[in-house]
Amino acid sequence: MGRDLFLVCNNFEVMGGVQTWVHFMARLFTRRGHRVHVVGVMHPKHTHDHGRDFPYRTTVLHPEFPRGQWDLRGRDRLSPRARRLRAGRLRAAGELGALLGAARPGAIAVVAEVWAMEWVQRAAPPGMRVVGMVHESYAACRVAGRYDRVMRHFAGADRFLALTLADADAFARDGLGNADFIPNALHVVPERYADLEEPVVVRLGRLDYDKGQDLLLDAWAEVAPHRPDWTLRVHGSDKCGGRERRRLERQTETLGLTGQVEWPGPTTDVGGALRAGSIFALTSREEGFPMAILEAMAHGVPCVAFDCAPGIGELITDGVDGLVVPAGNTTAFAAGLRRLIDDPELRHKMGRAARDSVQRFAPDIVADRWEELFALMDR
């Protein structure tokens, strides 16, 4: 008989890697007989369609409020607004406590983000087994300023999971003796593969600083004059109300790339977007274990990626199923793009290799690792 599993995150309604992971794993665990409940701390301002008729329960604890103004630790408690927010926090924490407290023996809470972990710490009943996670690299965690909170709030979890062995080792060296790792699972089953004949370099990723779309434009400026028949197509949402897209469009114009760069916006047809391209480009400044690369490789699209996190090297074997270049080196990135553009035979060879190698992260393989972890926690 399956167990009660709670997947807890900041929110499960936006477009993002954590949200994709939460919904996919909730479906996967449900198919394996577990009773799954997905819990989000708050409603976001903008939502993404993650499907309908979920085979698992979902709960949002708190109405839509700016995150920074109602942290559980609270500030300005004497103001009327602060008192209202504090009362809302306490009600939401009480609801989470009731959900977790009603679970059957052997239940486990899997907490995907550190802010959500603060809520679970406050609400979980004594003896509740808890698995904490980070979906970014150790280095990205430090740069983003979450490191101290991660070290503090995940130290008491039964297990703390990173996405790669290298990241788990880094956290362990800093004192998290409960550190381990489980990679993301391959979450797509392509209807068909890309034919790699379209003169398009494709990128799927948010239009923000961390995803490095500005660096991609700099690299493309070194490619486009030599291959004017090729197009760079960037699918992505702009959480800044269009401000970031306008900045990138100005950069495109300044670099003389107008006509060779397209900004079609976000897409729900990931497979169609990938099949319409022949090379996938990832110029992120930071990553964890990129869902976008998993998706591209599964569709047989070879990737050129910055070596910005251990997860990149776990996914791509440089020169075999894709190309990995030093992080931030746009000239090397441009050379990688030109190599695949100018050598169709190599492009197809790497695309086939990518389709095969990504099966290491097939759902059942990764789910078996989770089951082993759950069984170990029962001992």
LINVEN-V873666 format. One record per backbone hydrogen bond with DSSP energy under -1.0 kcal/mol. CO is the residue of the C=O (numbers start at 1). NH is the residue of the N-H. Records with the same first field share a line. If there is no record, write none. Layout:
CO=NH + NH
//
This chain:
3=35
4=108
5=37
6=110
7=39
8=112
9=41
10=42
13=48
16=20
17=21
18=22
19=23
20=24
21=25
22=26
23=27
24=28
25=29
26=30
27=31
28=32
29=34
30=33
35=5
36=57
37=7
38=59
39=9
40=61
41=62
57=38
59=40
66=69
67=70
71=74
76=79
79=83
80=84
81=85
82=86
83=87
84=88
85=89
86=90
87=91
88=92
89=93
90=94
91=95
92=96
93=97
94=98
95=99
96=100
97=101
98=102
100=103
104=107
108=6
109=131
110=8
111=133
113=117
114=118
115=119
116=120
117=121
118=122
119=123
120=124
125=128
129=109
130=158 + 159
131=111
132=161
137=141
138=142
139=143
140=144
141=146 + 147
146=150
147=151
148=152
149=153
150=154
154=157
159=132
160=180
161=134
162=182
164=168
165=169
166=170
167=171
168=172
169=173
170=174
171=176
172=175
175=177
176=179
178=160
180=162
198=200
199=231
200=278 + 279
201=233
202=281
203=235
206=208
209=212
210=285 + 286
212=216
213=217
214=218
215=219
216=220
217=221
219=222
220=223 + 224
223=226 + 227
227=230
231=201
232=262
233=203
235=205
237=207
240=243
242=246
243=247
244=248
245=249
246=250
247=251
248=252
249=253
250=254
251=255
252=257
253=256
257=260
260=232
262=234
268=270
269=273
270=274
271=275
272=276
274=277
279=202
280=304
282=306
287=137
290=294
291=295
292=296
293=297
294=298
295=299
296=301
297=300
299=194
302=280
303=323
304=282
305=325
306=308
309=312
310=314
311=315
312=316
317=320 + 321
322=319
323=305
325=307
326=329
328=330
329=333
330=334
331=335
332=336
333=337
334=338
335=339
336=340
337=341
338=342
343=347
344=348
345=349
346=350
347=351
348=352
349=353
350=354
351=355
352=356
353=357
354=358
356=359
357=360
358=361
359=362
361=186
362=366
363=367
364=368
365=369
366=370
367=371
368=372
369=373
370=374
371=375
372=376
373=377
376=379
//
